[in-house]
Amino acid sequence: ITPLGLHNYRFAFTSPAMRIAFRNNVIWLLVGTAGSVIIGLLIATLVDRVKREALAKSFIFMPLAISFVGASVIWRFVYAWQPPGREQIGLLNAVVTRLGIDPIPWLIEPPLNTYALIVIMVWLQTGFCMVILSAALKGIPNEYIEAARIDGASEWQLIRFIELPLMIPTFLIILTLRLQVLGMVEEPLVMTQGSPVRSTMTYGLQAYYISFRDGNWNMGYG
């Protein structure tokens, strides 16, 4: 690696802006993945025990058909904020003000804005996790389930000691697939453009800004 290349890597790991981006990516990976998997597992477990399973799954899976850009546009209206005393056109702040609470600037206050963006990803990806985990649940041999019930296992014990251990390979697959959030660009770009003070920057968006938007066109750093 040339000295210039080493300088680029030193910038990537020491720049305050890059540290914020790396921190946000870790939050996206941990919180977003955990949220999608936990909610997806809960729904998969519940709908596996209802009669109209396919109909229930279709409603949960539907958001996955929306692109990140489309979902971001939708959720900008949900998170829309106006100062106290003005009419709130955002769904969440309309509900909040009805409860007698001041409107919350969901996309302005860090670190709340980062978690507000992660909620959108969880909303989109829960259906995917639900389908994968539901398939894993159905792949568990009935003999194991019946034997556990004959031995007097409760539903919680059945899930904890039988189903979850047998689904570990599926969890690893989902975790591998969720590594794509390390390159997340569309959602923070459409929702906040990394603002305020670049508090919602991700690694991919920071690289894009450094390369094309900051005026320096520094392709080496990008």
C-alpha positions as a Markdown table, in Angstrom:
| # | Residue | x | y | z |
|---|---|---|---|---|
| 1 | Ile | 0.0 | 0.0 | 0.0 |
| 2 | Thr | 1.4 | 3.4 | -0.9 |
| 3 | Pro | 1.8 | 6.1 | 1.7 |
| 4 | Leu | -1.2 | 7.9 | 0.2 |
| 5 | Gly | -3.3 | 4.8 | 0.7 |
| 6 | Leu | -2.2 | 4.4 | 4.3 |
| 7 | His | -3.1 | 8.1 | 4.9 |
| 8 | Asn | -6.6 | 7.4 | 3.6 |
| 9 | Tyr | -7.0 | 4.5 | 6.0 |
| 10 | Arg | -5.7 | 6.6 | 8.9 |
| 11 | Phe | -8.3 | 9.2 | 8.0 |
| 12 | Ala | -11.1 | 6.6 | 7.9 |
| 13 | Phe | -10.3 | 5.4 | 11.5 |
| 14 | Thr | -9.4 | 8.7 | 13.1 |
| 15 | Ser | -11.8 | 11.3 | 11.6 |
| 16 | Pro | -14.6 | 12.3 | 14.0 |
| 17 | Ala | -17.1 | 12.2 | 11.2 |
| 18 | Met | -16.1 | 8.6 | 10.3 |
| 19 | Arg | -16.2 | 7.6 | 14.0 |
| 20 | Ile | -19.8 | 8.8 | 14.1 |
| 21 | Ala | -20.6 | 6.8 | 10.9 |
| 22 | Phe | -19.0 | 3.6 | 12.3 |
| 23 | Arg | -20.9 | 4.0 | 15.6 |
| 24 | Asn | -24.2 | 4.4 | 13.8 |
| 25 | Asn | -23.5 | 1.4 | 11.6 |
| 26 | Val | -22.9 | -0.7 | 14.8 |
| 27 | Ile | -26.2 | 0.6 | 16.2 |
| 28 | Trp | -28.0 | -0.2 | 12.9 |
| 29 | Leu | -26.5 | -3.7 | 12.9 |
| 30 | Leu | -27.2 | -4.6 | 16.5 |
| 31 | Val | -30.5 | -2.9 | 17.2 |
| 32 | Gly | -32.0 | -3.3 | 13.7 |
| 33 | Thr | -31.1 | -6.9 | 13.4 |
| 34 | Ala | -32.2 | -7.7 | 17.0 |
| 35 | Gly | -35.5 | -5.9 | 16.5 |
| 36 | Ser | -36.3 | -7.6 | 13.2 |
| 37 | Val | -35.4 | -11.1 | 14.4 |
| 38 | Ile | -37.2 | -10.8 | 17.8 |
| 39 | Ile | -40.4 | -9.4 | 16.3 |
| 40 | Gly | -40.2 | -11.7 | 13.4 |
| 41 | Leu | -39.8 | -14.7 | 15.7 |
| 42 | Leu | -42.6 | -13.6 | 17.9 |
| 43 | Ile | -45.0 | -13.2 | 14.9 |
| 44 | Ala | -43.8 | -16.5 | 13.3 |
| 45 | Thr | -44.5 | -18.3 | 16.6 |
| 46 | Leu | -47.9 | -16.8 | 17.0 |
| 47 | Val | -49.2 | -17.1 | 13.4 |
| 48 | Asp | -48.0 | -20.7 | 13.3 |
| 49 | Arg | -50.8 | -21.4 | 15.8 |
| 50 | Val | -53.7 | -19.6 | 14.0 |
| 51 | Lys | -56.1 | -20.8 | 11.4 |
| 52 | Arg | -55.6 | -18.1 | 8.7 |
| 53 | Glu | -51.9 | -18.2 | 8.8 |
| 54 | Ala | -51.3 | -17.2 | 5.2 |
| 55 | Leu | -53.5 | -14.1 | 5.5 |
| 56 | Ala | -51.8 | -13.0 | 8.7 |
| 57 | Lys | -48.3 | -13.5 | 7.1 |
| 58 | Ser | -49.2 | -11.6 | 4.0 |
| 59 | Phe | -50.0 | -8.4 | 6.0 |
| 60 | Ile | -46.7 | -8.6 | 7.9 |
| 61 | Phe | -44.7 | -9.4 | 4.7 |
| 62 | Met | -46.3 | -6.6 | 2.7 |
| 63 | Pro | -43.9 | -3.8 | 3.7 |
| 64 | Leu | -41.0 | -5.8 | 2.2 |
| 65 | Ala | -42.4 | -5.0 | -1.2 |
| 66 | Ile | -41.7 | -1.3 | -0.7 |
| 67 | Ser | -38.2 | 0.0 | -1.5 |
| 68 | Phe | -36.1 | 1.8 | 1.1 |
| 69 | Val | -36.7 | 5.1 | -0.7 |
| 70 | Gly | -40.4 | 4.6 | -0.9 |
| 71 | Ala | -40.6 | 3.6 | 2.8 |
| 72 | Ser | -38.5 | 6.7 | 3.7 |
| 73 | Val | -40.9 | 9.0 | 1.9 |
| 74 | Ile | -43.9 | 7.4 | 3.7 |
| 75 | Trp | -42.2 | 7.6 | 7.1 |
| 76 | Arg | -41.2 | 11.3 | 6.6 |
| 77 | Phe | -44.9 | 12.1 | 6.9 |
| 78 | Val | -45.2 | 9.9 | 9.9 |
| 79 | Tyr | -42.3 | 11.7 | 11.7 |
| 80 | Ala | -43.1 | 15.2 | 10.4 |
| 81 | Trp | -42.6 | 17.8 | 13.1 |
| 82 | Gln | -43.8 | 21.4 | 13.7 |
| 83 | Pro | -43.0 | 23.6 | 16.6 |
| 84 | Pro | -45.4 | 23.6 | 19.6 |
| 85 | Gly | -48.5 | 25.6 | 18.9 |
| 86 | Arg | -48.6 | 24.8 | 15.2 |
| 87 | Glu | -50.8 | 22.1 | 13.5 |
| 88 | Gln | -49.0 | 18.8 | 13.4 |
| 89 | Ile | -49.3 | 17.0 | 10.1 |
| 90 | Gly | -47.1 | 14.0 | 11.2 |
| 91 | Leu | -49.0 | 11.0 | 12.5 |
| 92 | Leu | -46.9 | 10.4 | 15.5 |
| 93 | Asn | -46.8 | 14.0 | 16.7 |
| 94 | Ala | -50.6 | 14.3 | 16.1 |
| 95 | Val | -51.0 | 11.4 | 18.5 |
| 96 | Val | -48.5 | 12.8 | 20.9 |
| 97 | Thr | -50.1 | 16.3 | 21.1 |
| 98 | Arg | -53.5 | 14.7 | 21.6 |
| 99 | Leu | -52.0 | 13.2 | 24.7 |
| 100 | Gly | -51.0 | 16.6 | 26.0 |
| 101 | Ile | -47.3 | 16.2 | 25.2 |
| 102 | Asp | -45.2 | 18.6 | 23.2 |
| 103 | Pro | -44.4 | 17.4 | 19.7 |
| 104 | Ile | -41.2 | 15.4 | 19.4 |
| 105 | Pro | -38.6 | 16.2 | 16.7 |
| 106 | Trp | -38.0 | 12.6 | 15.8 |
| 107 | Leu | -35.5 | 13.3 | 13.0 |
| 108 | Ile | -33.7 | 16.2 | 14.6 |
| 109 | Glu | -32.7 | 15.2 | 18.2 |
| 110 | Pro | -29.7 | 12.8 | 18.3 |
| 111 | Pro | -29.5 | 9.9 | 19.1 |
| 112 | Leu | -33.3 | 9.7 | 18.8 |
| 113 | Asn | -33.1 | 10.3 | 15.1 |
| 114 | Thr | -30.9 | 7.3 | 14.5 |
| 115 | Tyr | -33.2 | 5.0 | 16.3 |
| 116 | Ala | -36.2 | 6.5 | 14.4 |
| 117 | Leu | -34.5 | 5.5 | 11.2 |
| 118 | Ile | -33.8 | 2.0 | 12.5 |
| 119 | Val | -37.6 | 1.6 | 13.2 |
| 120 | Ile | -38.2 | 1.9 | 9.5 |
| 121 | Met | -35.7 | -0.8 | 8.7 |
| 122 | Val | -37.3 | -3.1 | 11.3 |
| 123 | Trp | -40.7 | -2.4 | 9.8 |
| 124 | Leu | -39.5 | -3.4 | 6.4 |
| 125 | Gln | -37.4 | -6.4 | 7.4 |
| 126 | Thr | -39.6 | -8.0 | 10.0 |
| 127 | Gly | -41.7 | -9.8 | 7.3 |
| 128 | Phe | -38.6 | -11.3 | 5.8 |
| 129 | Cys | -37.3 | -12.6 | 9.1 |
| 130 | Met | -40.8 | -13.9 | 9.9 |
| 131 | Val | -40.9 | -16.0 | 6.7 |
| 132 | Ile | -37.5 | -17.4 | 7.2 |
| 133 | Leu | -38.1 | -18.2 | 10.8 |
| 134 | Ser | -41.5 | -19.6 | 10.1 |
| 135 | Ala | -40.0 | -22.0 | 7.6 |
| 136 | Ala | -37.4 | -23.1 | 10.2 |
| 137 | Leu | -40.2 | -23.7 | 12.7 |
| 138 | Lys | -42.1 | -25.9 | 10.3 |
| 139 | Gly | -38.9 | -27.8 | 9.5 |
| 140 | Ile | -38.6 | -29.0 | 13.1 |
| 141 | Pro | -39.7 | -32.7 | 13.3 |
| 142 | Asn | -43.1 | -33.3 | 14.9 |
| 143 | Glu | -41.6 | -36.1 | 16.9 |
| 144 | Tyr | -39.6 | -33.7 | 19.0 |
| 145 | Ile | -42.6 | -31.5 | 19.6 |
| 146 | Glu | -44.8 | -34.4 | 20.6 |
| 147 | Ala | -42.2 | -36.0 | 22.8 |
| 148 | Ala | -41.7 | -32.7 | 24.7 |
| 149 | Arg | -45.5 | -32.3 | 25.2 |
| 150 | Ile | -45.8 | -35.8 | 26.4 |
| 151 | Asp | -43.1 | -35.1 | 29.0 |
| 152 | Gly | -45.2 | -32.2 | 30.2 |
| 153 | Ala | -43.3 | -29.3 | 28.6 |
| 154 | Ser | -45.2 | -26.0 | 28.6 |
| 155 | Glu | -45.3 | -23.8 | 25.5 |
| 156 | Trp | -42.6 | -21.6 | 26.8 |
| 157 | Gln | -40.3 | -24.6 | 27.6 |
| 158 | Leu | -41.1 | -26.0 | 24.1 |
| 159 | Ile | -39.9 | -22.8 | 22.5 |
| 160 | Arg | -36.9 | -22.3 | 24.8 |
| 161 | Phe | -35.5 | -25.8 | 24.9 |
| 162 | Ile | -36.6 | -27.4 | 21.6 |
| 163 | Glu | -37.4 | -24.8 | 18.9 |
| 164 | Leu | -34.8 | -22.1 | 19.6 |
| 165 | Pro | -31.8 | -24.4 | 19.8 |
| 166 | Leu | -32.8 | -26.1 | 16.5 |
| 167 | Met | -33.1 | -22.8 | 14.8 |
| 168 | Ile | -29.6 | -21.5 | 15.5 |
| 169 | Pro | -28.4 | -22.2 | 11.9 |
| 170 | Thr | -31.3 | -20.1 | 10.7 |
| 171 | Phe | -30.4 | -17.2 | 13.0 |
| 172 | Leu | -26.8 | -17.3 | 11.7 |
| 173 | Ile | -28.1 | -17.1 | 8.1 |
| 174 | Ile | -30.3 | -14.1 | 9.0 |
| 175 | Leu | -27.4 | -12.4 | 10.7 |
| 176 | Thr | -25.2 | -12.9 | 7.7 |
| 177 | Leu | -27.9 | -11.4 | 5.4 |
| 178 | Arg | -28.4 | -8.4 | 7.7 |
| 179 | Leu | -24.8 | -7.4 | 7.2 |
| 180 | Gln | -26.1 | -5.4 | 4.2 |
| 181 | Val | -27.0 | -2.6 | 6.6 |
| 182 | Leu | -23.3 | -1.7 | 6.8 |
| 183 | Gly | -23.8 | -0.2 | 3.3 |
| 184 | Met | -27.0 | 1.6 | 4.2 |
| 185 | Val | -27.3 | 4.8 | 2.1 |
| 186 | Glu | -30.9 | 5.4 | 0.8 |
| 187 | Glu | -32.8 | 5.7 | 4.1 |
| 188 | Pro | -30.6 | 8.3 | 5.9 |
| 189 | Leu | -30.1 | 10.2 | 2.6 |
| 190 | Val | -33.8 | 10.5 | 1.9 |
| 191 | Met | -34.9 | 11.0 | 5.6 |
| 192 | Thr | -32.3 | 13.4 | 7.0 |
| 193 | Gln | -29.4 | 13.7 | 4.5 |
| 194 | Gly | -27.2 | 12.8 | 7.5 |
| 195 | Ser | -28.3 | 15.9 | 9.4 |
| 196 | Pro | -28.3 | 17.5 | 11.9 |
| 197 | Val | -24.6 | 17.9 | 12.2 |
| 198 | Arg | -24.2 | 14.6 | 10.4 |
| 199 | Ser | -25.5 | 12.7 | 13.5 |
| 200 | Thr | -27.4 | 10.1 | 11.3 |
| 201 | Met | -24.5 | 9.4 | 8.9 |
| 202 | Thr | -23.7 | 5.8 | 8.1 |
| 203 | Tyr | -20.5 | 4.5 | 6.6 |
| 204 | Gly | -21.9 | 4.2 | 3.1 |
| 205 | Leu | -23.5 | 7.7 | 3.2 |
| 206 | Gln | -20.3 | 9.2 | 4.6 |
| 207 | Ala | -18.3 | 7.7 | 1.8 |
| 208 | Tyr | -20.8 | 9.1 | -0.8 |
| 209 | Tyr | -20.7 | 12.6 | 0.7 |
| 210 | Ile | -16.9 | 12.7 | 0.9 |
| 211 | Ser | -16.6 | 11.5 | -2.7 |
| 212 | Phe | -19.3 | 13.5 | -4.4 |
| 213 | Arg | -21.2 | 16.0 | -2.2 |
| 214 | Asp | -18.7 | 17.9 | 0.0 |
| 215 | Gly | -17.2 | 19.9 | -2.8 |
| 216 | Asn | -13.7 | 18.4 | -2.5 |
| 217 | Trp | -14.4 | 15.3 | -4.6 |
| 218 | Asn | -11.9 | 13.4 | -2.5 |
| 219 | Met | -12.2 | 9.9 | -4.1 |
| 220 | Gly | -9.3 | 8.6 | -2.1 |
| 221 | Tyr | -11.0 | 9.3 | 1.3 |
| 222 | Gly | -14.3 | 8.2 | -0.1 |
